[in-house]
C-alpha cells in the first residue's frame, strides 16, 4: 500500500509472514552507513501471497534468499516497498533473507530511523521509522528477537549501544570496534534502538524484588554528568513503585537511558535502551525549574513503565496506540500523585486536558482514542490518545475499584505477555477480573468528542428528598451522526451546609459523596434526609473527561470553594467563578466584577492548604482553556478580559498578595517547591501594579545573579523574566541580555531564553521574532529550538498571534512551510493553533484559513501536514 493512501482499522488482517529472528550488522558512517539485515521469515498459513517489505530513503545493495543472490528481475522496488512475488520465494514455510542497504544518517533531518544528533548516532523507530534503516515488515504485530552488531570508529564512538544485554565486543582494524547486543524478548521493530557516541556515563544499580541486580546507566553529553543525578533517582523510584503498586519487575540485566538534543518526541521506551530528549534528563538547581524536575521524574517513569505496558505487551496495530499510551500515562500520573501532592498533580493534569485536549476534540482532527482512519500515523500521537486515553483508564479504575483494577492488570499480563493485542483485550481482562459488564464502556474507544453533561436538580422541602437529573450528549457531526450513550462515572459531593463567610472550613461528616454511573441519555437519582437543599459539587476528582452544562450562582460556587471536602471540587468551583467573570468581560468590557471575589482570594491566601494548591486556586484559566468554552469570540477581547480580571485581583488583594509573597520568601528549604509556586503566582499579579514592579527586578537579581551560586534558582529567575515579558517592563531588555550572556553555552537554558523572547507582549514583537530567527544559535533542524520560538509565540502570546492584521498567523505559516521541508513531523505539530480556528470570530477564522490554504498549496506538502490541512479545510 502506498504511503499516500489512508489505512483503516476495519481493514486490519494478520501479516502473511512473520519474522522469528533478526540479525543486524550496522557499520556506522555519517553519509554511508551499511546495514546487513538477516531475517528468518515464516509463512503464516497456506497461501501464495508476495512478501511485501516496507522501506524508505534506502539504497538497496543486495538481496540473498536462502544463500542465493536474488537478482533484480525477481523482485519489484519502489520508493516505499520491496516486493518479492510468491513465484520468487522458496518452497516451504520458512526461509532466510539477507538484505544489505546503505543509508545517509547525516542528511536525515526528519529524525526518524537512524540520524545524527550532534556528534552521536541515534535512532527513533516509533511509529514507522525502522523502514528508514532496512526493508522490513514494519508493523507492531510482527515480533522477533534481535541480535545487533554495531561497528564504528573507536575514538569518535567509544559507546555502541543497542537493545538487550551485551554479549560480545572487540577491536577491529582501522581503529574500528564493535559491540554485539542480544535482546531475548521478542519485539516489534518500532522498539529497536541504536546509539553511538562519546558520552559521560552515570552508573548505579537497582536490586529487584526477587533479588536480581540490574545495572543502571545514563549517558549524557560531556560535562553534563552531575545533571543526570535527578534522572537516576527518578528511575530508581519508578522501578520501586512499579514493583510495589503492580508487582512488575524489570527483566533485563541492564537498563540504559541516553540523552540527546535532537529528538522529535519527549522520549522513547525502546526495550532496555531508552532514548530521551535531553530536556527530560538534565537538571540542576541552577539551570532547571521545579517544573523541569517534576517533568523529568514523570517522563522517566512513563518510559520505564512502558517496559510492561507497551513492550512486554504491545499493540496489535497502530490504531490501538492508546492501549499502551493511555494506560502508561495513567500509570505515570498515579506515580506522580504518590510522589507529590495528589491534589495538585490531578489539577495540573486536568488543566492540560481542558486547555488542549478539549480543543483537539472540538477541532478538525477530532478522533476517538482508537482512531479508525490514518494517513500519517505520527499525527495520532495526540493528547486524545495520551491524555484522554489516560482519563478513560482512570474512569475504569474508578468504576471497578483499586483491587479489581490490580487484579485486571494481573489477568492482562498473564494472558498476553509477549503478544501484540487490542484495546478490547485489555477491557475484557478488566471485566473478567471485576465481574463488571464493560460492553457499553468500550464505546469510549470508538466515539470522539467531549460529552456534555446537563445537570438539573430539585428539592422537596416537605420530604427532604433531593433529586438530581443528568443528561449526556456527545457531539453530533457528519462523521458521528448518532453517538450512543456512554458509560460515565460521575462522582458528586452533596454539601449539607449553608455558605457562611464567617464560618470555618467544614470539617464535619455532613457532606455526602456518591459515585453515580450514567449509562442512559437521561437518568435521575434521589437522595433523602436533607433539611435544606444541599449544594452540589460535580465531578469530584474530575471523574470523567466531560464538560458540564450546569449554571451555579456565585453563592453556590463560593459554598463549594469553602466547604467541599474534595480538593478538586474546591479548586474547580473557583475556576468556574473566575471563568464566569472572563466570559462576561469578553462580551462586555464594562462588566462589574463582584467584590466577593477579592474576599475569596484573600481567604484562599490566608488558608491552611498546601501552598502549591493555593497557587493553583488563585491562578486564572488560560487563554486556551477559556477559548475552548466559548464560541464566536474576538480573541483580543478575550485577552483583554483575562488581563482585566488579573488587574482587578491585583488591585483588590494587593496587601494579602504582598504579605503572602514576602512570607513565601522567608521560609527555608522545607516545602520550597510549594512556596515558590505560590510566591510566583503572587508576583505575576503584583507585577501588574507599578508600585510593586520593583519586586520583579529584585527577584531576578537575587535568583539569577547571586554571589552565592547555591542560592541561584532557575524557577524564580524564569518567573521574574516571564513577568517582565508579559508586562513588558523597562528592565526586560537588560535582563534578557544578562541571561543570554550567562547561559549562552547551555542549550536547554537557551531554549527558555528563546521562548521568553517569543512571548514578549510588545508592539515590536515581529521585529524581535525575526531577530530571534537570525540568532546564531537558532536552527530549525533542532525540534526543541524550533518549538522554543514558534510554539512559544503561537501558544503563549495570544495578543499578537491573534492580532487583527493576521501577521501572527502569517508568521506561524511561514515557519511551518520551512519545517515541512526539514522535519514534517514537527511541522505537523506546529500547525495545531491554526487549524483550531472555529471558536473565533469570523474575521479571524478567515485570516487563519487563508494561511491554511497557502500551506495546502506547497509543492512538496508532506503527508503529515496534508492530513491536517485537508481536515481543517474540509471540516
N, C-alpha and C positions, 0 to 999 in steps of 0.2 A: 504494500500500500504506500502510495506516495505520501511524503510528509506534509503536502499541501491539502490533503483530504482529511476531513474530520473523522474521528473514531467515536463509536457509540458503545455504551455499556451493554446494550441489548445484543451486540454482535460478538460478544466475547465467546471464544471457544478455546479449549486447551491447545497447546502447541503440538504440531505434528511430530516434532522431535524434541528431545530434551538433551541436556549435557550432564554427564556424570562427573567428569574431571576436567580441569583446565590447568595446563602447564604453560606459564608465561615466561618468556625471556625478553627482558626490556633493556636495550642498550641506549643509555641516555645521551643525547646531544641536542644542542639548542635548536637547530633547524632541521635535523635529520635523525630523529630517534627511530631506532629499528625495533619492531615488535614481532616476536615469533610466538604464535598462539597455537598450542597443540590441544585440540579438543577431542574428547571421547564422546561421540554422539550416539543416541539410541532412538530408533524409530518408535513412535508411540502408536501402536495398533497396526492393523493390516491396511496399508494404503499405498498409493503411488504418487504422493504429493512431492513437489520440489522442496529442496532445502533453501529457505529464504533467510538470509542474514542481513542485519542492519549495519550500515557503515556510512560515515560522513567525513569529509575532509581527509580521506586516506589515500595514500598511493599504494596500490597493490603490487607487491613484488613477485609473489609466487603462491601457488596452492599445491599441496601434496595430499592426495587422498589414498589412505591405506598404503603408504610408502611409494605411491606412484604419482609423478607430476600430473597435474590437471591442466591441460592446455586451454587456451582462450576460447577455442571453438566449442568447448564442453560446458561453458557457463556463460551467464549474462551479467553485465556490470553496468550500473548507472550511478547517479550522484548519491543515492541513498540505499541501494540494495545490491547484494551479491546473491544471485540465484543460480543454484545448481539443479538442473532438471532431474527428475526421477531416473531418466534413462542414463544419466551420468553417474548415478550413485551405485555403489556396490550392492550385491545381493546380501541378504541377511539383515538382522535388526540393528546391529551396531557396527560402527566404523570410526576411524580416526581421520581427522582433518587438520593439517598444519597450514596455518595462514601466516604469511610474512608480509608485513606492511611497513611503510615509513610515514612518519608524521612530523609536523613542524610546531613544536610547543611554543616557540618564541613568538610566532605570529597569531597565536590563539588568544585574541583579546576577548573572546566571548567567555573565557574562563570556565569552559565545560570540557570534560575529557582531561587530557594532560596539558598543562600550561606552565609558564614560568610566573612565579610570584616573587618579584625582586630577583634575587640570585638563586632561588630554590625552585626545583621542580615540584609540582603539586597536581593532584587530581580532584575533580568533582564529577561524579558519575550519576548522581541522582538529579533528575529523573532518568534522562536518556543520554548520558554523556559517555558511557563506555563505547558506544558506537563511533566515537571520535578517536578511540585508541586502537580498536581492532574490529573486524567484522564479527558479529555475534548475534545470538537470539536475545536481543536487548528487551527483555520483558521480565517483570518481577517474579513470575511463577516458574521460571526456569532457574533451578538452584543447583549449584555444583560446588565441589571442593576445589580450592585454588592453591596451586603451588606457584610462587612468583620468584624468579631470579632477577635481581636488579643489578646492572653493571654501570659504572660511571667513573669519572676521574676521581682519584682518591684525595687529592688536595682540595679540589673545589667542592666535593660532595662526600665528606667523611661519613655522614649518616645516610644510609639507604634503608628506607622503611617500607613495609607493606603489612597486609593483614596477617593475623595469626601469631605463631611462635617462630622464632628464628631457628633454622635447622642447619644452616651451613653459611660459611663466609670464607673469603680468602683474597689474596692479591693476584693480579694478572699483569702480563707485560704492558709496557707503555704507561705506567703509573695508574693503571686501572685497578679496580677491585670490585668484588661482588658480594651480595648478601642474598641468601635464599630464605624465603618465608613460606610456612605451610599453615593454612587455616583448616582445621579439621571439621568445621561446621559448614555444611552446605549453605551457600548464599546466592542470591541473585547478583548480577554483575553491577547493579547500582551501588552495592556496598563495597565494591573493590576500591582500594586506596593505594596510592604510592606517593611517597615524599622523599626527596633527596636534597640535601643541603648541608650547610655548615652552621650549626646552632650551638647555643648554650643549652645544657641539659640539667633539669632539676629532677632528682631521683628521690623516691620514697617507696613505701610498701604498704600493703593492707593485708591483714590476716582475716580470711573469710570465716563465716560461722562454722564451717566444717574443718577449720584449721589449716587451710591451704594458704600459702603466702603468695601474694600477687605483686609483681614489680610494677610500680607506677612511674611513668616517665613523661615529663612535659618539656617539649622542645620549643625554644623561643630564639628570636634574633639575638645576635651577640650584644651583650651589655644589658639585656633585659631580665636576667636570671631572677633578681630579687622581686621583680614584678609578677612572677609566676607563683609566688607562695600562697596567695589567697586562692588561686585556682586549685592548687594541690589540696589545700584544706577543704575546699568545696567538694572536690572529688571524693575524698575520704568520707565526708559527711553523707554524701549521696549514696555511697556504697553501703554504709551502715544503715541508713534509713530504709533502703530498699529491702535489706535483709529483715529488719525489724517489722516493717509495715506489710510487706508482701512475701517474705520468705524467699526472696530471689537473690541468688548468689552468683557472683561473676565466675566465668567458666574458662578463661584462658590463663596462661602463666604471666602475661604482661598486658598492661593497658597503657596506651600511648595517646598523647594529645600533642598536636603541632599547631602553633600559632603562625598565621601568615597574613600579610597585609592586603593582598589582592584576592578577594573572595566575594562571590555574589551573595551568599547567604550568611546567616549568623554562625552556623557550624554544621558539621555533617557527621553522622553517627557510624561511619564505616567500621566494620567489625574489628575491634581491638586497636584501631588507628583512627581516632577522631581528628578531623581537620577543622580548625577553628579560625574564624575571623579574629584577628588579634585583639579587637576591641572587647571580645568576650573572654580574654585570658589575662591580659596585662593590667595590673593595678598596683599603685601605692598611694599613700595619703597625699602626696604632693600632686600627682597627675590624674587621679581618679576621683570621681564624685561618689557620694553614698549610693546614688542610683547605679553607677557603674559596678560597685561592689555587689549590690543586690542582683543586678542582671547577670554578672559573671557567674555567681553562685547558681542562679536559676538555669542558665543555659548549660553550664557544666552538668547539672543534674539532669536536664532534659536529654542531652545526648547520651549520658550514661544509662538512663532508664530505658532508652531505645534498645539496649542490648537484649532485653527480653521483649518489650513491646515495639517490635519493628524488625529486629534481627533474628532472634530465635523463632519468632512467629512473625511473618511478614505478610504483605498484602498480595492477593492473587493477581490484581491488575491495578492500574493507577487510578481508576475510578474509586477504589477502596482506600484512597490515601488517608482518609480520616480514621481508618481502623488503627493505624499506628500513630498518626499525629494528634488527633483529638484526644486519644487515650493518654498519650505521653504528656501532652500539655496539662491535662487534668492532674497527672501524677506530679509534674513539677510544681504546679500551683499548690497542691496539698503539701508537698515538701517545703515550699517557701512559707506557707502559712504556719507550719510546725517550727520552722527556724526563726520566724519573726512574729510580728503581730498578725494573727489570722484575720482580724477585722480589717486592718489597713491593707493587707495583701488582697483580700476579697474586693475591697473598694477599688483598688488600682486595676484589678482585672476587669471590673465592670466598667470603669472609665474607658478603657481601651475598646471594649465591646460596644458601648453606646456611641462613642465618638467616631469609630472607624468601621466596625463590622456592621452596625446597623445601616450605615451609609452604603456599604457594599451590598447589603441585602436589598436596598432600595434603588440601586443603580443598574445600569445596563448589563453588567456582568454578574447579576444575581444568579446564584446556583444553589442546589442542595449541597449538604455536606458530602454527599456522594453524587458527584456530577454524572450526567447521563450522556454528555456530548463534549468532546475535547478536540481542538485543533492543535494547540500547543500546550503540552502538559505543564510547562513551567508557569503558565497563567493560573493554574489552580493550586498553587502554593499560597493560599489566601487566608485571610482572617476568618472566613467562613469555615474552611476545612479545619483550621487550627483552633481558633478561639471559640467559635460556635460549636465546633465538634467537641471541644472540652466541656462546654455547657451541657451538651446532650449527655455526655458521660456523667456529669455531675447530677443531672436530673435522675438518671438511672440509679446512681449512688443514693440519692435521697429517697427514691421510691422503694428500693429493696433493703436499704439499711447497710451499715458498715460490715456486719458479719457476713451477710449474704453476698455482698459485693466481693469480699475477700474470697469467699467460697467459690464464687463465679470465676474469679481470676485463676484460682487453682484448677478448676474444671477446664478453663480455656487453655492453659499451658499443658495440662495432662493430655488433652485431645489433639492439640495442634502443634506441639513443639517440632521444629524443623520443617514446617509446612507454610505454604502461601495460601491465605484464606480470605474470607469476606467479612464485611460488617455484620451480616446476618449470622455468621458463625459465632461471632462474639456475643451478640444479643441472645442467641439461643443458649449459650453457656450460662449467661446470667439468669435466663428464665428457668433453666433446669436447676440451677443452684438455689434459687429463691422460691420456686414453685409458683411464680407470678406470671400470668399471661402478658407477654410484652408484644403481641402481634400488632396492636394499634400503635405502640410506641415506635415501632420501626418506621412509621411514616415520617418521623423527623429526618430520616436519611434520604427521603425521596422528594419532599416538598421544600420549597425555598421561600425566602422572605421572612420578615419578623412578624409573628402573630400579634394581633391587638386584642387585649382582654378588656371588655367593657364591664364596668362594675356598677351594680345597683344595690342599694341597701334600704331596709325598712325596719322600724322598731314599733312593737306593740307594747305601750306602757302598761296596759291592763294585765297582760300575761307575762311581761318581762322577756318576751321572745324577740330576738334579733334575727333578721333574715338577710341573707347575702345571696345575690344572684350574679353569676358570672357568665359572660358570653364570649366566645372566641371567634376570630375571623382572620384567616391567613390571606395574603394578597391574592386578588383575582386578576390575572393577566391573560394575554393571548396564549402564553406558554403554560399557564396554570389556571384553566377556566373553572374547574370545580375542586378546589382544595378541600380535603376531608378534615374532620375534627381530629385534632392531635390529642395525645395523652400528656397532660401538662400538670406537674406537681406545683401547687400554689400554697406556699407557707404564709400564714397570716398571723397577726397578733391583734387580739381584741383588748384594747386598753380601757379598763373599767375605772376611769378616774377623770374628773373634770380638770381642764387646764387651769392652773393657778400660778401666776407669775411669782408668787412669794413662796410656793411650796418647794421642798427639796426634791431631788430626783426620786422617782418612785422606786422603792426597793421592796415593795410588797409582792405577794403572790396573786394579786387580784387580776393581773393580766392573764389572758388565755392564749396559748399558742396552738395552732391547728395546722395539720397538713391535709389539704384538700386535693383530690385528684379530679381534675377537669377532663372529662373524656367525651363530652357531648357538645353540641353547638351552644347550648344553654343549660345550666344547672343551677339549682337552688339548695342552699343549706340553711338550717335553722339552729339557733343556739339559745338556750334558756338560762334563767337565773339572774337576769340583769335588772337592777332597779332603775337604770337610766341607759340611754343608748350608748354603747361603747364606741370609742374612736378606733377606726380600722387602720391598721398598718399592713399594707400589702407587700408581698414578695420578700418576706424575711430571708436574709442571706442571699437575696436575688435567686430565688429557687427555680426560675425559668427565664430563658432569654426572650422576653416578650416586652411589648410596650403596653402601657395602661391608658385606657380611656376612663379616667376617674378624676372628677373635679372635687378637690377638697379646699375649703376656705383657709384663710390664714390661721384662724384659731385651731382648726383641726391639725394643720401641719405643725404648728408650734407645740401642740399637745404630744404629737408623735415624737418630735425632736426632743422633748423634755422627758417623756415618760415611757417610751418604748423600751423594753428590755433588750431587744435585738439591736445590736450596734449598727448593722447595715440599715435598718429601718430608720434609726435616728438620723444617720447621715443622709439617706435618700430623701427624707422629708425636707431637710434643709436645702438639698439641691432642687427639689421641686419648687420650694418657695423662691429661691434665687432665680430659677428658670422662669417662673411666672412674671417676675419683675422684668427680666430680659425681654420676654415676649411683648409685654405691654410697651416698654420703651422703644422696641424696634419699630412698632407701628404708630407710636405716639410719643414723640421726643419730650413732650411736656408732661408726661405721666408723673404723678406724685407718688414716690415710694413711701411705704408705711414706715413710720419711725420705730415700729415694733421690731423691725429687722435689726436695728442697732442694739436694742436691748438683748435680742437673741445672740448677736455676735459677741457682745460683751459678756453675756452669760457663758457662752462656749469658751471664751478665752480665760475666764476665771474658773472653769470647770476642773474636775479632778480626773478627767480622762487622760489616757496616754497622749502625750503632746503630738505624736505623729498622727493620731486620729483627729485631734483638734485641727491640725493643719489641713487635713482632708475636708473637715466640716466647713471651714471658712473659705476654702478655695472655690472660685466660681466655675460653673460649667465652661468647657472650652468652646471656642467658636464652632468647631466641627460638631460637637455634641448638640449645641443649640440649633445649628443649621439643620441637623437631622430631624428636629422636632417641629419644624415649620415648613411652609410652602410659600412660593412666590415672594421670597424675601429679597430686599435690597441688601446685599452683603455689607455695604458700608454703613447702612443703618443698624445692622446687627453689631458690627464692630463698635460703632458709637454707643449702642445700648450697653454693651458689656463694659466699655470704658466709663460710661456714666455711672453705672452701678458700682464699679470699683471705686470711683472717686467719692461717691456717696458714703460707702462704707469707711473709706479712709478718713473722710472729714468727720463722720459721726462717731467713730470708735477710736479716734486717733490716740486718746490718752491711754486706753487699755491696750491698743496695738503697740504703743511705745513701751509701756510697762512690761508687756509680755516679751517684746524684743530684747529689752535690757535684762530681764530675768533669764532668758534663754542663753544670753551671752555669759552670764556669771556662773553657770553650772560647770561641773567638772566633766570627766570622761564618761561617767555613768549616763546611759541613755543619750549619748551625744548625737546619735543619728536623729532621734526624735526631736531633740532640742533644735538641731539645725533645720529640720523640716519646718517646724513652726516658726522659728526665727525668720526664715527666709520668705515665708508667706507674708508675715507681718511687714517685712521690708518691702515687698512688692507693693503693698498698699501704701505704706508711708512714703515711698519714692514718688508718689503722685502729688504730694504736698510739698511746695517749695521749701517750707521751713524745716523739712526733715530730709531733704535730698543730700545733705552733708553726710548722712549715715551711710549712703551708698559708697561715697568716696572713702570714708573711714574703713568700711568693711573690706573694700577691695585692697586698700593699702595694707591692712593687717593680715589678710588672708593670702595675698599674692606676693608681698614684698617684705615679709617679716625677717628680721635679722636672725631669728632662730628658725631654721628651716623645718624643725619638727612642729612648729606652730602654723606652718603654711597649710592651707586647706583648699582643695580644688572645688569642693561643694560651695563654700562661701564665696570663693573667687568668682565662679561662674554665676552664682545668684546675683552678685553685685553687678557683673557685666551685663547680665540679662536685664536687670532693672535699668541700667544706663541706656541700653539699646531700645527698650520698649518706650522709654520716656524721652530718649534722645538727649541725655543730659550733657552739659558742657564738657565734662571730664571724659566723655566716652572715647574720643579720638586718642587722647593721651593714654588711657587705659589699654586700648586695643594695641597701640604701638608698644607699650611696655610688655604686654602679654606675648606679642609676636617675638619681640627681642629675646624674651626669656625662654620661650618654648619652641623656637623655630626648628630645632633638631629633633623634636618628639612628635612623631607622626600623628598619634591618636589625639594628643592635646591640640595640635594644629587643626585637626578636623573640627574640634569645638570652636576654635577661633574663626574658622571659615563660616560655621553655622551661625555664630553670633553676628558676624558681619552681614550675612544674608537676611537677618531678622530685624535689622535696624528700622525703626519707624521714622523715616525721613523722606522728604520730597525728592532728595537726590539719590534714592536707593538704586535706581537703574544705572547711574554712573558708577556707584560703588560696586554693584554686581559685576559690571564689565571689568572693573579694576581687579576684582577678585578672580575672575576667569583668566586674567592675564598674569596673575601672580606666578612667579617661577616654580612654586611648589604645587600648583594646581595641575591636575591631569584628569581627563575624563576616563582614562583607562583604569583608574583605581576606583572601584564602586563606592568605597567609603568617602573618598574625596569628592566624587561627583555628587553623592547624596548630601554632603555637608553644605553645599551651596544650593543645588537645585531643589532638593526636597525641603531643606530648611526654609527657603523662600516661599515655596508653594504652600507648605503646611503651617508655618509659624509667622507669616507676615501677611495676614488676610487683608489688611488695609490696602496694600499695594499690589498684592496678587490679584485682587478683585477691583483694581482701580478702573474708573469709568472709561478710560481710553482703550482698555483692552491690552495695554502694554505688558501687564503681568502675565496674561495668557500667552502673548506672543513670545515673551522670554522663555517660558517653560517649553513651548512648542519648538522653538529653535534649538534648545539643548537636547530635547528628545530626538529631533531629526539627526543630530550629530551622534547621539548614543546609539541610534538604530544601526549605524554603520560599524560601531565599535563593539557594543555589547547589547544585543537585542533584549536579553532577559531584564537587564536593568532599565532599558528604555521603556519596556512594557510596564514596569512597576512605577516609573515616574509619571506615566500618563494618567494615573488614577484621579488626581484632583481635577483634571479637565473633563473626564467622562462622567463625573458625578455632578452634573450641572442642573438637574431637574428641580432642585429646591429653590433655585434663584429666580429673580425677576426676568422677564422676557428679554430685556436688553442685554443682560449678562449671558443668558443662555445663547443668544445669537452670536455674541463675541466668542464664546467658548467653542461653539460648534464650527465657527469659521476656521479656527485653528485646527480642529479635528479634521476638517475637510482638507486643509492644506497638508496635514500629515498623511492622510489617506492617499494623497496623490504622489507620495515619494516614489521614485523609480525603483528602489531596491527595498521595498517595505518588507520587513520580516514577518514571519507568521505570528511571532509574539505580539507585535503591535497590531497587525491586521485583524486578529481575532477580537481585540478590544475595540478597535475603531469601528469595525463592522457592527458590533453590538451597540455601540453608542450612537451611531448614525442611523441605524435602522430602528432602534428602540423608540 
